Amino acid sequence: MMGTTPSPPLRKRISDWLVITRFPLVPISTVYALIASLAVTRSLPVIIEWFVFALLFHVLAFTDNNACDWMVDIRNANKAEFPIGKSVSVKDVYRFEAIMSTVFIAYSVYLRVDPFILGTMVGFGLLYNRTSKSSLVSVPAVMLSYSPLPLAVYSGITHHYSIPIIMLVVYAMLYLLHNTHFMGSLKDLKYDDWNLMKLLGGRVEGDRIEAPTFVRLIPTIIKASSIIPLYFMYHYIPALVFFIIPIVASYYTFMMKTYNQRKMAIGFYFMSIPSTYAIVMAFIPVIGIINFIIIALFIPLWRFSFNYFITGFPANTEN
C-alpha cells in the first residue's frame, strides 16, 4: 500500500526485543535462582518454576530500565543501534512492560513469593531506574534491586532462610554495586552528563580518562570484599582462588588511562562471568559437581546463542 513503511524482517523484530530485554544476559541473573533452588531440591518442575520467576523479573527489570533511559541513550553514540525510539516505538515498550508487569505479579502470586522480599525487589528496582545514577540514593537502590532473588527462591521452597543464602544475597549486592553501578558509570563516562564516576571526580578529556587514583581503586576494593561472603557460603577454597580473575580484571579495567570501549567490554566480561562461576563453585558442596557442570555450560551457550541470533557474532549486548 502506498505511503506505508514496510515492516522490518521477523528476525530483526525479534532481535530488537532481545536487546531491549537484555536476553543474552539472562544466565547472569537467573543463576542465583538456580543455585538457591538446587541447594534444597532436585525436583526439575520446582527448579523450572523458580527459573521462570527469575527470567520474568529479569525481562521486566531491564525493559523498565531501558524505558526510563531511552532519551539519554538515544544521544549516546555508543548506543547508536539501540532500538528504542527507532525501530521499536516507545509506546510499544510501555505496552510490553505493562503486559509483563501483569504476568509477573500473577506468577508471583501463584508461587506465593514472600511479599516483603518481592516488594523490596520491585520497589528498589523501580527506584533505581528512576534515580540519577550520580545520586547517593541510587547506591542502596541498585544493591537491593536484584540481590533478594535467591532469598525469595529459597524461602519460597523451604519457608526459612540459611546463612549461605544470606551470604549469596550479600555477594549479589556487592556484584550489583560493582558491575552495574561502577562499571556502567565507567562505560558511559564519555557520554553521560552525570553519573557516579563523574560525581567522584572522573571525566574524559579527549580519549584520556582522568580520575583520582583512590576513585579508580574503590571498585576493585568492592570486588575484592566479595571474598568474605563467598568464603562463608560453604568455605570452598577453589571458588576463592578462582575469584582472583575478576579482582584482577577490575583493577586493570578501572586503571585504564585511555577511554577504549572494546577493552572495557573485555574487562566487563572477565569481571561478570568469572564472578558468576565463582558462586556456582562455592555451592558445589551442596549442588554437586554435575549440576555445576550443567550451569557452567548453560551460561556461555545461552549468551553466545542469543548474541549470535542478534548480531551474527557473539558481540557485546550490555549497552
C-alpha positions as a Python dict, from the first residue, in 0.01 Angstrom:
ca = {
    (1, 'M'): (0, 0, 0),
    (2, 'M'): (134, 344, -95),
    (3, 'G'): (269, 559, 188),
    (4, 'T'): (319, 277, 439),
    (5, 'T'): (654, 185, 591),
    (6, 'P'): (743, -179, 535),
    (7, 'S'): (780, -387, 850),
    (8, 'P'): (1134, -497, 936),
    (9, 'P'): (1215, -865, 886),
    (10, 'L'): (1095, -1101, 1160),
    (11, 'R'): (1449, -1174, 1279),
    (12, 'K'): (1516, -802, 1317),
    (13, 'R'): (1195, -750, 1518),
    (14, 'I'): (1278, -1040, 1749),
    (15, 'S'): (1638, -921, 1784),
    (16, 'D'): (1522, -574, 1888),
    (17, 'W'): (1323, -717, 2177),
    (18, 'L'): (1606, -949, 2277),
    (19, 'V'): (1830, -640, 2302),
    (20, 'I'): (1571, -436, 2493),
    (21, 'T'): (1521, -715, 2748),
    (22, 'R'): (1897, -794, 2763),
    (23, 'F'): (1804, -1154, 2692),
    (24, 'P'): (2162, -1276, 2636),
    (25, 'L'): (2236, -1175, 2998),
    (26, 'V'): (1961, -1395, 3144),
    (27, 'P'): (2206, -1658, 3281),
    (28, 'I'): (2390, -1394, 3485),
    (29, 'S'): (2062, -1305, 3658),
    (30, 'T'): (1889, -1642, 3682),
    (31, 'V'): (2194, -1831, 3814),
    (32, 'Y'): (2106, -1702, 4162),
    (33, 'A'): (1765, -1868, 4136),
    (34, 'L'): (1919, -2190, 4004),
    (35, 'I'): (2169, -2208, 4290),
    (36, 'A'): (1907, -2131, 4556),
    (37, 'S'): (1665, -2394, 4424),
    (38, 'L'): (1932, -2662, 4370),
    (39, 'A'): (2052, -2604, 4727),
    (40, 'V'): (1726, -2754, 4857),
    (41, 'T'): (1571, -2967, 4582),
    (42, 'R'): (1640, -3178, 4275),
    (43, 'S'): (1279, -3155, 4156),
    (44, 'L'): (1301, -3033, 3795),
    (45, 'P'): (947, -2881, 3789),
    (46, 'V'): (1027, -2677, 4103),
    (47, 'I'): (1362, -2561, 3962),
    (48, 'I'): (1196, -2460, 3634),
    (49, 'E'): (919, -2272, 3816),
    (50, 'W'): (1169, -2054, 4001),
    (51, 'F'): (1389, -2014, 3694),
    (52, 'V'): (1085, -1872, 3513),
    (53, 'F'): (1026, -1636, 3807),
    (54, 'A'): (1384, -1505, 3778),
    (55, 'L'): (1353, -1486, 3399),
    (56, 'L'): (1034, -1277, 3416),
    (57, 'F'): (1190, -1041, 3669),
    (58, 'H'): (1499, -1002, 3450),
    (59, 'V'): (1291, -919, 3142),
    (60, 'L'): (1071, -673, 3332),
    (61, 'A'): (1360, -504, 3514),
    (62, 'F'): (1568, -443, 3203),
    (63, 'T'): (1271, -335, 2994),
    (64, 'D'): (1181, -80, 3260),
    (65, 'N'): (1544, 35, 3283),
    (66, 'N'): (1561, 92, 2908),
    (67, 'A'): (1220, 262, 2901),
    (68, 'C'): (1347, 507, 3163),
    (69, 'D'): (1684, 570, 2996),
    (70, 'W'): (1592, 582, 2627),
    (71, 'M'): (1602, 963, 2599),
    (72, 'V'): (1959, 960, 2733),
    (73, 'D'): (2062, 650, 2537),
    (74, 'I'): (1943, 792, 2205),
    (75, 'R'): (2209, 1067, 2237),
    (76, 'N'): (2482, 814, 2321),
    (77, 'A'): (2697, 739, 2015),
    (78, 'N'): (2789, 405, 2174),
    (79, 'K'): (2421, 306, 2156),
    (80, 'A'): (2350, 420, 1802),
    (81, 'E'): (2194, 84, 1713),
    (82, 'F'): (1977, 60, 2025),
    (83, 'P'): (1618, 7, 1900),
    (84, 'I'): (1401, 213, 2139),
    (85, 'G'): (1279, 530, 1970),
    (86, 'K'): (1399, 395, 1636),
    (87, 'S'): (1290, 53, 1512),
    (88, 'V'): (1077, -1, 1827),
    (89, 'S'): (842, 275, 1940),
    (90, 'V'): (844, 395, 2300),
    (91, 'K'): (469, 330, 2315),
    (92, 'D'): (526, -37, 2226),
    (93, 'V'): (787, -67, 2501),
    (94, 'Y'): (547, 77, 2760),
    (95, 'R'): (273, -155, 2637),
    (96, 'F'): (504, -457, 2663),
    (97, 'E'): (612, -351, 3012),
    (98, 'A'): (250, -325, 3127),
    (99, 'I'): (178, -676, 2998),
    (100, 'M'): (491, -819, 3158),
    (101, 'S'): (412, -648, 3490),
    (102, 'T'): (73, -818, 3498),
    (103, 'V'): (223, -1156, 3410),
    (104, 'F'): (499, -1119, 3670),
    (105, 'I'): (263, -1021, 3951),
    (106, 'A'): (23, -1305, 3868),
    (107, 'Y'): (307, -1555, 3856),
    (108, 'S'): (449, -1428, 4187),
    (109, 'V'): (107, -1478, 4348),
    (110, 'Y'): (96, -1832, 4204),
    (111, 'L'): (438, -1910, 4358),
    (112, 'R'): (341, -1737, 4685),
    (113, 'V'): (657, -1530, 4686),
    (114, 'D'): (722, -1360, 5018),
    (115, 'P'): (552, -1019, 4972),
    (116, 'F'): (820, -832, 5168),
    (117, 'I'): (1104, -975, 4958),
    (118, 'L'): (908, -920, 4637),
    (119, 'G'): (823, -564, 4740),
    (120, 'T'): (1190, -496, 4813),
    (121, 'M'): (1300, -621, 4470),
    (122, 'V'): (1031, -436, 4276),
    (123, 'G'): (1039, -119, 4487),
    (124, 'F'): (1414, -66, 4479),
    (125, 'G'): (1427, -169, 4112),
    (126, 'L'): (1174, 99, 4023),
    (127, 'L'): (1362, 350, 4239),
    (128, 'Y'): (1698, 274, 4077),
    (129, 'N'): (1561, 300, 3723),
    (130, 'R'): (1413, 642, 3804),
    (131, 'T'): (1702, 786, 4003),
    (132, 'S'): (2003, 973, 3872),
    (133, 'K'): (2299, 736, 3864),
    (134, 'S'): (2503, 1008, 4036),
    (135, 'S'): (2261, 1023, 4329),
    (136, 'L'): (2361, 856, 4655),
    (137, 'V'): (2011, 707, 4666),
    (138, 'S'): (2099, 501, 4360),
    (139, 'V'): (2364, 309, 4559),
    (140, 'P'): (2129, 123, 4800),
    (141, 'A'): (1868, 111, 4524),
    (142, 'V'): (2090, -88, 4287),
    (143, 'M'): (2220, -309, 4569),
    (144, 'L'): (1869, -409, 4681),
    (145, 'S'): (1703, -430, 4341),
    (146, 'Y'): (1804, -784, 4246),
    (147, 'S'): (2003, -925, 4538),
    (148, 'P'): (1699, -1058, 4732),
    (149, 'L'): (1622, -1301, 4445),
    (150, 'P'): (1795, -1608, 4597),
    (151, 'L'): (1622, -1534, 4928),
    (152, 'A'): (1285, -1523, 4751),
    (153, 'V'): (1354, -1860, 4586),
    (154, 'Y'): (1499, -2036, 4890),
    (155, 'S'): (1229, -1915, 5130),
    (156, 'G'): (962, -1988, 4870),
    (157, 'I'): (1067, -2354, 4867),
    (158, 'T'): (1171, -2412, 5230),
    (159, 'H'): (987, -2129, 5417),
    (160, 'H'): (1305, -2040, 5605),
    (161, 'Y'): (1650, -1887, 5546),
    (162, 'S'): (2008, -2012, 5572),
    (163, 'I'): (2348, -1849, 5626),
    (164, 'P'): (2485, -1949, 5282),
    (165, 'I'): (2180, -1799, 5108),
    (166, 'I'): (2211, -1478, 5309),
    (167, 'M'): (2579, -1467, 5208),
    (168, 'L'): (2468, -1514, 4848),
    (169, 'V'): (2243, -1210, 4887),
    (170, 'V'): (2534, -1005, 5025),
    (171, 'Y'): (2752, -1122, 4737),
    (172, 'A'): (2483, -1018, 4488),
    (173, 'M'): (2461, -674, 4649),
    (174, 'L'): (2834, -618, 4603),
    (175, 'Y'): (2819, -757, 4249),
    (176, 'L'): (2543, -514, 4155),
    (177, 'L'): (2723, -219, 4311),
    (178, 'H'): (3044, -302, 4126),
    (179, 'N'): (2932, -433, 3789),
    (180, 'T'): (2613, -235, 3738),
    (181, 'H'): (2691, 93, 3908),
    (182, 'F'): (3066, 148, 3881),
    (183, 'M'): (3125, -40, 3556),
    (184, 'G'): (2820, 122, 3398),
    (185, 'S'): (2943, 465, 3505),
    (186, 'L'): (3290, 400, 3362),
    (187, 'K'): (3149, 266, 3035),
    (188, 'D'): (2931, 575, 2985),
    (189, 'L'): (3176, 826, 3135),
    (190, 'K'): (3231, 989, 2798),
    (191, 'Y'): (2860, 1022, 2714),
    (192, 'D'): (2666, 1071, 3038),
    (193, 'D'): (2611, 1425, 3158),
    (194, 'W'): (2642, 1297, 3513),
    (195, 'N'): (2700, 960, 3679),
    (196, 'L'): (2870, 806, 3982),
    (197, 'M'): (3222, 816, 3838),
    (198, 'K'): (3177, 1182, 3743),
    (199, 'L'): (3041, 1254, 4091),
    (200, 'L'): (3363, 1111, 4234),
    (201, 'G'): (3579, 1326, 4006),
    (202, 'G'): (3617, 1114, 3693),
    (203, 'R'): (3598, 1260, 3342),
    (204, 'V'): (3717, 1201, 2987),
    (205, 'E'): (3949, 1456, 2826),
    (206, 'G'): (3971, 1371, 2457),
    (207, 'D'): (4027, 996, 2483),
    (208, 'R'): (4205, 1009, 2815),
    (209, 'I'): (4034, 905, 3140),
    (210, 'E'): (4106, 1145, 3422),
    (211, 'A'): (4019, 1018, 3771),
    (212, 'P'): (4185, 1025, 4114),
    (213, 'T'): (4368, 702, 4198),
    (214, 'F'): (4151, 635, 4504),
    (215, 'V'): (3839, 659, 4285),
    (216, 'R'): (3987, 402, 4045),
    (217, 'L'): (4062, 170, 4338),
    (218, 'I'): (3717, 183, 4502),
    (219, 'P'): (3553, -63, 4257),
    (220, 'T'): (3837, -314, 4296),
    (221, 'I'): (3814, -289, 4675),
    (222, 'I'): (3440, -359, 4648),
    (223, 'K'): (3507, -655, 4418),
    (224, 'A'): (3777, -793, 4649),
    (225, 'S'): (3548, -762, 4952),
    (226, 'S'): (3316, -1015, 4786),
    (227, 'I'): (3560, -1283, 4900),
    (228, 'I'): (3412, -1255, 5250),
    (229, 'P'): (3055, -1369, 5167),
    (230, 'L'): (3199, -1611, 4910),
    (231, 'Y'): (3401, -1782, 5184),
    (232, 'F'): (3113, -1801, 5431),
    (233, 'M'): (2886, -1976, 5181),
    (234, 'Y'): (3046, -2320, 5217),
    (235, 'H'): (3418, -2247, 5281),
    (236, 'Y'): (3500, -2384, 4935),
    (237, 'I'): (3861, -2276, 4870),
    (238, 'P'): (3869, -2338, 4489),
    (239, 'A'): (3598, -2073, 4448),
    (240, 'L'): (3815, -1821, 4636),
    (241, 'V'): (4116, -1898, 4417),
    (242, 'F'): (3906, -1866, 4101),
    (243, 'F'): (3776, -1528, 4223),
    (244, 'I'): (4122, -1378, 4168),
    (245, 'I'): (4029, -1343, 3798),
    (246, 'P'): (3751, -1080, 3841),
    (247, 'I'): (3957, -892, 4100),
    (248, 'V'): (4250, -858, 3859),
    (249, 'A'): (4012, -772, 3571),
    (250, 'S'): (3853, -499, 3783),
    (251, 'Y'): (4189, -348, 3872),
    (252, 'Y'): (4317, -333, 3515),
    (253, 'T'): (3986, -207, 3373),
    (254, 'F'): (3944, 79, 3619),
    (255, 'M'): (4313, 174, 3598),
    (256, 'M'): (4289, 221, 3219),
    (257, 'K'): (4430, 556, 3106),
    (258, 'T'): (4263, 563, 2763),
    (259, 'Y'): (3888, 550, 2704),
    (260, 'N'): (3850, 232, 2499),
    (261, 'Q'): (3505, 70, 2486),
    (262, 'R'): (3635, -253, 2337),
    (263, 'K'): (3884, -306, 2621),
    (264, 'M'): (3615, -212, 2872),
    (265, 'A'): (3382, -474, 2723),
    (266, 'I'): (3657, -735, 2759),
    (267, 'G'): (3716, -624, 3118),
    (268, 'F'): (3342, -640, 3187),
    (269, 'Y'): (3335, -995, 3053),
    (270, 'F'): (3621, -1109, 3279),
    (271, 'M'): (3453, -944, 3577),
    (272, 'S'): (3099, -1072, 3528),
    (273, 'I'): (3145, -1428, 3400),
    (274, 'P'): (3413, -1545, 3650),
    (275, 'S'): (3219, -1370, 3931),
    (276, 'T'): (2917, -1579, 3835),
    (277, 'Y'): (3114, -1902, 3807),
    (278, 'A'): (3267, -1836, 4150),
    (279, 'I'): (2933, -1852, 4331),
    (280, 'V'): (2834, -2168, 4146),
    (281, 'M'): (3167, -2319, 4251),
    (282, 'A'): (3109, -2205, 4610),
    (283, 'F'): (2789, -2413, 4620),
    (284, 'I'): (2946, -2732, 4479),
    (285, 'P'): (2941, -2897, 4825),
    (286, 'V'): (2560, -2872, 4814),
    (287, 'I'): (2456, -2879, 4447),
    (288, 'G'): (2720, -3128, 4334),
    (289, 'I'): (2975, -3131, 4053),
    (290, 'I'): (2727, -3248, 3785),
    (291, 'N'): (2494, -2951, 3841),
    (292, 'F'): (2797, -2721, 3845),
    (293, 'I'): (2899, -2851, 3502),
    (294, 'I'): (2544, -2812, 3368),
    (295, 'I'): (2525, -2449, 3485),
    (296, 'A'): (2882, -2382, 3366),
    (297, 'L'): (2781, -2492, 3016),
    (298, 'F'): (2441, -2321, 3028),
    (299, 'I'): (2588, -1972, 3083),
    (300, 'P'): (2806, -1942, 2768),
    (301, 'L'): (2572, -2146, 2545),
    (302, 'W'): (2278, -1917, 2623),
    (303, 'R'): (2481, -1596, 2587),
    (304, 'F'): (2652, -1688, 2262),
    (305, 'S'): (2339, -1839, 2107),
    (306, 'F'): (2129, -1527, 2158),
    (307, 'N'): (2415, -1290, 2077),
    (308, 'Y'): (2469, -1479, 1754),
    (309, 'F'): (2098, -1455, 1671),
    (310, 'I'): (2106, -1079, 1734),
    (311, 'T'): (2431, -982, 1565),
    (312, 'G'): (2558, -1286, 1380),
    (313, 'F'): (2857, -1277, 1614),
    (314, 'P'): (2890, -1322, 1994),
    (315, 'A'): (2928, -948, 2043),
    (316, 'N'): (2866, -725, 2342),
    (317, 'T'): (2499, -655, 2430),
    (318, 'E'): (2546, -492, 2769),
    (319, 'N'): (2477, -141, 2636),
}
